[in-house]
Amino acid sequence: MSQRAHHVACSPRSAGTEPRVWRVCRALALAASVAYSLALPAVAASPQSLASARERLDSADSRERRRAIQDLAKLGTIEAFRVLLEEGLADREPMVADEAQLAFGEATAPELAGLALELDLLGHKSELVGQRCAEMLGRAASTFDAEVWKKSLAGANGRIQRALLESLAMQAGRGRLTGPRERLAKELLGLAKRERDHDVRALALLALVSVDADAARPIAAAWTAEKSRALRYAAFAARCVLAPEERLALANAACVDPDLALRVRGLDVLIELRTRPALATLVERLAGEERTRLQARILGALREISGLRHGLDPRPWTDWLATLPDDFRAAAATRASGAGSDLQGETGTTSFMGHDVRSDRVTFLIDMSGSMWESVDGVTRKSLVDARLRAALVGLPKVAQFEIVPFTDVVQPFMKQPEAASPAAIDKACKQFERLTVRGKGDIFGALVSLLDSAELDTIVVLTDGAPSGGEHWNIELIGHLLARENRLRQVAIDVVLFGARGPLVRGWRAVAEASGGRLTEVEL
């Protein structure tokens, strides 16, 4: 067996067994890719350079295959991208497949999206390849025919369907949708009304907003009273887009919703508005909000907008508010509002290795890959973490809830659910963690995604060296894109406590943390 046959996970479906919708999609996309190939510049890549890159994809060295993918992307021809997609995207090594996914998503030739559909990547036998294709369509600099999206959605399910809906919402929102939209809108309407998966229903509504606003309005209005968190969240986000003049009233209602994700987004809208009425609600919520994470968010925003240093007591903020004219609107923020780096020690519930934990519903996600077992001055890092994790938990207020989740290539839970921070629960959990000897590759992306659905969780504090060594994804930039999608309906803050990382890894994880409303702290360990 050739190296290429070994490294490519599996082949696309044969024409005799694939769903008809995929064949239709390929036929619709073929014209676009053919048109692009005809319009290529006269100066194309030399056959030798293309052949060299193709030959290096046979290498047993994943780094060499990754460099071959990079060279194919630089060539930029339709032939080069065909090889990149057919062989790179299905490579068993995440380092290589991630490179292909990013390269295609960042390609500037607008017609290249048609090539991904022509090659039937959405209908690939590997669900991961289909999901990669669906995700990168959302970042491609292309225009898309509404009928292609309709046919693609009709043939998809599960992770691919959700990724397609996210990508459609992104591209339609950018004005990259062409052709008649009626059939696509009808498909989205059906998903929003009849799909059992509430996340799919929510994502279908958010896509429908940009495809057919009139069709989206009745659903968004009806879902405001839904019990499902995902549906209420989608209704709020949709109505903010459909009726921007109502954003203040919508945000005021969201700020007192029982669900944390809605309260987070409600606060975000108020902070974005930056008007006196919006600030009045923020001051009111400073007194009424019980969750530590949101108190810190409000206080950080008020300080950033006002330039003042008042604390959690709402009274001086009320006095400041009284000095503002009715038509006051603060200037746009120059950084993420409420990031709150100046709140150290003021709103935290405890400290973990010098990182200020601003949550009373927190999961400590601990990377148990090889670096945790390296010795520092004769003591393993794991032993050092044992002591510092215990100290952090002891520092939590008794009203807090906590969980410890170690992970390697899979999560290694030993707590059935979050526990109240009582001395007995803390001691039991710490002793269990101290006895752990698990080790292996670290699938940090998979571990984070597995925690996002926890009902009471509002913050994940992940301790890691930052270098993914297991799981489906390796590239930190791509992991950031994917985590933002997974977290869209949940709004969990991801705090990163990073040791031993340098340069791009630090920048990448800082971006992941800040995109979620979290923070990054570099530590020596």
PEPEZI-V177890 format. One record per run of one state. SS is the DSSP state (hx for helix, st for strand, lp for the rest). FROM is the first residue (numbers start at 1). TO is the last residue. If there is no record, write none. Layout:
ss = (SS:SS)
from = (FROM:FROM)
to = (TO:TO)
//
This chain:
ss = (lp:hx:st:lp:hx:lp:hx:lp:hx:lp:hx:lp:st:lp:hx:lp:hx:lp:hx:lp:st:hx:lp:hx:lp:st:lp:hx:lp:hx:lp:hx:lp:hx:lp:hx:lp:hx:lp:st:hx:lp:hx:lp:hx:lp:st:lp:hx:lp:st:lp:st:lp:st:lp:hx:lp:st:lp:st:hx:lp:st:lp:st:lp:st:lp:hx:lp:hx:lp:st:lp:hx:lp:st:lp:hx:lp:st:lp)
from = (1:3:8:9:20:39:47:57:62:76:78:89:91:92:94:106:110:119:127:138:144:146:155:158:174:177:179:182:195:198:212:213:226:229:243:244:255:260:274:275:276:289:292:307:314:323:329:330:341:344:350:353:355:358:361:368:370:374:375:377:379:381:395:401:408:411:414:419:421:423:436:444:452:459:465:476:487:493:500:503:516:520:524)
to = (2:7:8:19:38:46:56:61:75:77:88:90:91:93:105:109:118:126:137:143:145:154:157:173:176:178:181:194:197:211:212:225:228:242:243:254:259:273:274:275:288:291:306:313:322:328:329:340:343:349:352:354:357:360:367:369:373:374:376:378:380:394:400:407:410:413:418:420:422:435:443:451:458:464:475:486:492:499:502:515:519:523:525)
//
